[in-house]
Amino acid sequence: MDKSKKTSWKDHLLKSGLPLEFEVSKFLDSKHCISKMEYTYLRSNENNVDTEFSYDIDSTYINGNHYMDLMIECKYRHESTKWIFLPDSYNSPDFIEETSFMHLINHFMEDCEPEIKFPVSFGPLCSKGIELTTDGPNPKTITQAINQLSYAMAGKIVEAIESQSGRQKYACFKTTSFYYIPIIITTAQLYRIREDVDIEAIKLSDDIENISTCEPYLIINSKPGSDLFKYNMDLIRNFVFTMEKDHLQSSLNTYSDDLWFVLSNLARNQCPNSILVIHHDKSNKGLADLFDYLDRVINPDQEIFDIIASKEKESEEFFKKFEEDHPGVNLWGSLDDEDEQLAKKE
């Protein structure tokens, strides 16, 4: 039999992604996660027809009263495939912070403790990315994976709000913090272009590693665009009018007592704001490192507290100088007219 025919079944099986999903799910089991294969949801397609979409694995990791939902989309790729990303920076005007990719929802909790601003990142921040194969570029792969996860986020946040607000069977979750962590796991190699690279440097380079760094994992800055924000807001608004609005208002326990402002902010900035990408290898090192990081976020050590104290001092000095140089300027801004109209539209 032709050798290519003997191996074709292996290639087809691997390309299906099932073996990758199986390896990932076995690792999650070893961490005592509660997992199910394939999470589905409905949204309109390009023809405005309700269509079922999904991502591969939905897994919950529990640490005390912290419920961390790992929303995982697996992408098997040949080992020669590369995913190349542009660099981005934490704490830029987009306000993407080190733990933003965890998407903490605690806005309707009882006795909500102040959030600790964890000062250590899990991986470098990036913006746009593209897949490069031996046959050329594939601009859709990464975008499709991001969309599969992004459009599932609002439904998850609604579940958290319903649980924290203490309705009926969810009363036991009134003191639970929920985290929603969208993750793309891929066998493609991950590269982040160096910040000092320009077009000429790329033209002169004969190896991708001359202009970039190979990363085991990275985080994509991926805030909702107009279409996703509208989808998020429609879903959240329908939920509010299905529930008792007064009950949600009375359960609100966060930075503002304006319910629609908080919900609009969630739809605009938390659905999602960033997505984790992990390179998969046989050792599952990327996922192992993630679980170590999550545990450290929940239970910070003394080194973390020392870093926090140092950064708080730097931040105080920055804002003091900003206020002196720009008197009367509101650095934080407010809900704009378009967002407010969408939020309160019935």
Secondary structure in CASP SS format (residue, H / E / C, confidence):
PFRMAT SS
TARGET T0000
AUTHOR 0000-0000-0000
METHOD secondary structure of the structure
MODEL  1
M C 1.00
D C 1.00
K H 1.00
S H 1.00
K H 1.00
K H 1.00
T H 1.00
S H 1.00
W H 1.00
K H 1.00
D H 1.00
H H 1.00
L H 1.00
L H 1.00
K H 1.00
S C 1.00
G C 1.00
L H 1.00
P H 1.00
L H 1.00
E H 1.00
F H 1.00
E H 1.00
V H 1.00
S H 1.00
K H 1.00
F H 1.00
L H 1.00
D H 1.00
S H 1.00
K C 1.00
H C 1.00
C C 1.00
I E 1.00
S E 1.00
K E 1.00
M E 1.00
E E 1.00
Y E 1.00
T E 1.00
Y E 1.00
L E 1.00
R E 1.00
S E 1.00
N C 1.00
E C 1.00
N C 1.00
N C 1.00
V C 1.00
D E 1.00
T E 1.00
E E 1.00
F E 1.00
S E 1.00
Y E 1.00
D E 1.00
I E 1.00
D E 1.00
S E 1.00
T E 1.00
Y E 1.00
I E 1.00
N E 1.00
G C 1.00
N C 1.00
H E 1.00
Y E 1.00
M E 1.00
D E 1.00
L E 1.00
M E 1.00
I E 1.00
E E 1.00
C E 1.00
K E 1.00
Y C 1.00
R C 1.00
H C 1.00
E C 1.00
S C 1.00
T C 1.00
K E 1.00
W E 1.00
I E 1.00
F E 1.00
L E 1.00
P E 1.00
D C 1.00
S C 1.00
Y C 1.00
N C 1.00
S C 1.00
P C 1.00
D C 1.00
F C 1.00
I C 1.00
E C 1.00
E C 1.00
T C 1.00
S H 1.00
F H 1.00
M H 1.00
H C 1.00
L E 1.00
I E 1.00
N C 1.00
H C 1.00
F C 1.00
M C 1.00
E C 1.00
D C 1.00
C C 1.00
E C 1.00
P C 1.00
E C 1.00
I C 1.00
K C 1.00
F C 1.00
P C 1.00
V C 1.00
S C 1.00
F C 1.00
G C 1.00
P C 1.00
L E 1.00
C E 1.00
S E 1.00
K E 1.00
G E 1.00
I E 1.00
E E 1.00
L E 1.00
T E 1.00
T C 1.00
D C 1.00
G E 1.00
P E 1.00
N E 1.00
P C 1.00
K H 1.00
T H 1.00
I H 1.00
T H 1.00
Q H 1.00
A H 1.00
I H 1.00
N H 1.00
Q H 1.00
L H 1.00
S H 1.00
Y H 1.00
A H 1.00
M H 1.00
A H 1.00
G H 1.00
K H 1.00
I H 1.00
V H 1.00
E H 1.00
A H 1.00
I H 1.00
E H 1.00
S H 1.00
Q H 1.00
S C 1.00
G C 1.00
R C 1.00
Q H 1.00
K H 1.00
Y H 1.00
A H 1.00
C H 1.00
F H 1.00
K C 1.00
T C 1.00
T C 1.00
S E 1.00
F E 1.00
Y E 1.00
Y E 1.00
I E 1.00
P E 1.00
I E 1.00
I E 1.00
I E 1.00
T E 1.00
T C 1.00
A C 1.00
Q E 1.00
L E 1.00
Y E 1.00
R E 1.00
I E 1.00
R C 1.00
E C 1.00
D C 1.00
V C 1.00
D C 1.00
I H 1.00
E H 1.00
A H 1.00
I H 1.00
K H 1.00
L H 1.00
S C 1.00
D C 1.00
D C 1.00
I H 1.00
E H 1.00
N H 1.00
I C 1.00
S E 1.00
T E 1.00
C E 1.00
E E 1.00
P C 1.00
Y E 1.00
L E 1.00
I E 1.00
I E 1.00
N E 1.00
S C 1.00
K C 1.00
P C 1.00
G C 1.00
S H 1.00
D H 1.00
L H 1.00
F H 1.00
K H 1.00
Y H 1.00
N H 1.00
M H 1.00
D H 1.00
L H 1.00
I H 1.00
R H 1.00
N H 1.00
F H 1.00
V H 1.00
F H 1.00
T H 1.00
M C 1.00
E C 1.00
K H 1.00
D H 1.00
H H 1.00
L H 1.00
Q H 1.00
S H 1.00
S H 1.00
L C 1.00
N C 1.00
T C 1.00
Y C 1.00
S C 1.00
D C 1.00
D C 1.00
L H 1.00
W H 1.00
F H 1.00
V H 1.00
L H 1.00
S H 1.00
N H 1.00
L H 1.00
A H 1.00
R H 1.00
N H 1.00
Q C 1.00
C C 1.00
P C 1.00
N C 1.00
S E 1.00
I E 1.00
L E 1.00
V E 1.00
I E 1.00
H E 1.00
H C 1.00
D C 1.00
K C 1.00
S C 1.00
N C 1.00
K H 1.00
G H 1.00
L H 1.00
A H 1.00
D H 1.00
L H 1.00
F H 1.00
D H 1.00
Y H 1.00
L H 1.00
D H 1.00
R H 1.00
V H 1.00
I H 1.00
N C 1.00
P C 1.00
D C 1.00
Q H 1.00
E H 1.00
I H 1.00
F H 1.00
D H 1.00
I H 1.00
I H 1.00
A H 1.00
S H 1.00
K H 1.00
E H 1.00
K H 1.00
E H 1.00
S H 1.00
E H 1.00
E H 1.00
F H 1.00
F H 1.00
K H 1.00
K H 1.00
F H 1.00
E H 1.00
E H 1.00
D H 1.00
H C 1.00
P C 1.00
G C 1.00
V C 1.00
N C 1.00
L C 1.00
W C 1.00
G C 1.00
S C 1.00
L C 1.00
D C 1.00
D H 1.00
E H 1.00
D H 1.00
E H 1.00
Q H 1.00
L H 1.00
A H 1.00
K H 1.00
K C 1.00
E C 1.00
END
